[in-house]
Amino acid sequence: MHWIIYALLSAIFASLVAIFGKIGLKDVDSTLATTIRSVVMAVFLIVVSLSLGKSSLLNTFDSKAIGYIVLSGIAGALSWLFYFIAIKNGPVSGVASVDRLSVAFVFILAILFLGEAFTWMKLAGVILIVAGAILMVF
């Protein structure tokens, strides 16, 4: 159940991304801002990995894992690019709500590609998330 604490911390920091990003994007290009953010994140994470002694684990990655991690990085970069464009031009609470619709997409894709179990309770949760996003936008 430790994952719930980490997920809540992720949500808190994701909310700060939206707030700080909206303030920082006021008079700058969103693509360049996303690039700067990515460089800061990369440097920060390299320092964290090195300080935790994780560099010795590099040999545990095979080509399949690297390939999927690269694809995940590309998907994440595209997500950030579109997210920063959206928060620059729209209300941050609406953009963040629509962005969280990723939960609905993950639900569908996890069933299709990862074999995760479909449950009516999970579907109800997705429906509530979608309804909440609609309410936040309008």
PLY file of the C-alpha trace (Angstrom):
ply
format ascii 1.0
element vertex 138
property float x
property float y
property float z
element edge 137
property int vertex1
property int vertex2
end_header
0.00 0.00 0.00
3.03 2.31 -0.06
2.20 2.99 -3.69
-0.81 5.06 -2.58
1.44 7.46 -0.69
3.73 7.78 -3.71
0.73 8.30 -5.99
-0.60 11.07 -3.72
2.83 12.72 -3.69
2.86 12.46 -7.49
-0.55 14.17 -7.63
0.60 16.96 -5.31
3.71 17.65 -7.37
1.73 17.37 -10.61
-0.56 20.11 -9.31
2.49 22.27 -8.69
3.62 21.63 -12.28
0.34 23.16 -13.43
0.51 26.17 -11.12
4.20 26.96 -11.62
3.91 26.25 -15.34
0.94 28.60 -15.79
2.79 31.41 -13.98
6.06 30.74 -15.83
4.46 30.54 -19.28
2.92 33.99 -19.14
5.27 35.67 -21.62
7.35 32.80 -23.04
7.11 30.13 -25.73
5.58 26.91 -24.39
7.80 24.58 -26.44
11.01 26.22 -25.23
9.64 26.25 -21.68
8.95 22.51 -21.93
12.50 21.97 -23.19
13.97 23.88 -20.24
11.74 21.94 -17.84
12.93 18.66 -19.37
16.60 19.60 -19.00
16.05 20.59 -15.36
14.26 17.29 -14.73
17.01 15.28 -16.42
19.79 16.96 -14.42
17.80 16.62 -11.18
17.10 12.92 -11.79
20.73 12.19 -12.75
21.87 13.75 -9.46
19.26 11.75 -7.51
20.18 8.47 -9.25
23.89 9.01 -8.69
23.44 10.03 -5.07
21.38 6.88 -4.42
24.03 4.72 -6.10
21.71 3.54 -8.87
24.29 3.72 -11.68
25.41 0.17 -10.91
21.96 -1.04 -12.00
22.36 0.12 -15.60
23.35 -3.39 -16.69
19.93 -4.72 -15.60
18.24 -3.11 -18.62
17.81 -5.22 -21.74
17.04 -3.84 -25.21
13.30 -4.48 -24.83
13.16 -2.51 -21.57
15.21 0.31 -23.09
12.91 0.41 -26.13
9.76 0.72 -24.04
11.36 3.29 -21.74
12.36 5.34 -24.82
8.78 5.10 -26.13
7.52 6.16 -22.71
9.90 9.13 -22.80
8.65 10.19 -26.22
5.02 9.86 -25.09
5.83 11.85 -21.95
7.56 14.58 -23.94
4.59 14.87 -26.29
2.25 14.98 -23.27
4.28 17.80 -21.70
4.43 19.75 -24.96
0.65 19.63 -25.40
0.07 20.24 -21.67
2.18 23.40 -21.64
0.51 24.68 -24.82
-2.87 24.02 -23.22
-2.10 25.70 -19.87
-0.59 28.70 -21.64
-3.82 29.21 -23.59
-6.50 27.90 -21.26
-7.65 27.82 -17.64
-5.23 25.68 -15.67
-7.98 23.94 -13.67
-9.77 22.93 -16.87
-6.60 21.78 -18.57
-5.52 19.75 -15.55
-8.96 18.13 -15.39
-8.91 17.14 -19.04
-5.32 15.93 -18.66
-6.46 13.58 -15.88
-8.68 11.87 -18.41
-5.50 9.90 -19.03
-6.87 7.66 -16.25
-9.74 6.66 -18.56
-7.34 5.95 -21.41
-5.04 3.97 -19.10
-8.03 1.92 -17.91
-8.88 0.93 -21.49
-5.28 0.38 -22.64
-4.36 -1.62 -19.52
-7.24 -3.99 -20.20
-6.36 -4.33 -23.89
-2.57 -4.56 -23.69
-1.65 -5.54 -20.13
-4.45 -7.97 -19.40
-5.63 -6.07 -16.33
-9.00 -7.12 -15.05
-12.12 -5.19 -15.98
-14.40 -4.52 -13.04
-17.62 -2.57 -12.84
-16.18 -0.68 -9.85
-13.23 0.52 -11.95
-15.59 1.48 -14.78
-17.70 3.47 -12.32
-14.55 5.27 -11.19
-13.64 6.12 -14.77
-17.16 7.41 -15.42
-16.91 9.65 -12.36
-13.51 10.97 -13.48
-14.90 11.75 -16.93
-17.95 13.44 -15.39
-15.68 15.44 -13.09
-13.53 16.59 -16.00
-16.63 17.71 -17.89
-17.86 19.63 -14.85
-14.44 21.30 -14.37
-14.29 22.38 -18.02
-17.80 23.79 -18.20
0 1
1 2
2 3
3 4
4 5
5 6
6 7
7 8
8 9
9 10
10 11
11 12
12 13
13 14
14 15
15 16
16 17
17 18
18 19
19 20
20 21
21 22
22 23
23 24
24 25
25 26
26 27
27 28
28 29
29 30
30 31
31 32
32 33
33 34
34 35
35 36
36 37
37 38
38 39
39 40
40 41
41 42
42 43
43 44
44 45
45 46
46 47
47 48
48 49
49 50
50 51
51 52
52 53
53 54
54 55
55 56
56 57
57 58
58 59
59 60
60 61
61 62
62 63
63 64
64 65
65 66
66 67
67 68
68 69
69 70
70 71
71 72
72 73
73 74
74 75
75 76
76 77
77 78
78 79
79 80
80 81
81 82
82 83
83 84
84 85
85 86
86 87
87 88
88 89
89 90
90 91
91 92
92 93
93 94
94 95
95 96
96 97
97 98
98 99
99 100
100 101
101 102
102 103
103 104
104 105
105 106
106 107
107 108
108 109
109 110
110 111
111 112
112 113
113 114
114 115
115 116
116 117
117 118
118 119
119 120
120 121
121 122
122 123
123 124
124 125
125 126
126 127
127 128
128 129
129 130
130 131
131 132
132 133
133 134
134 135
135 136
136 137
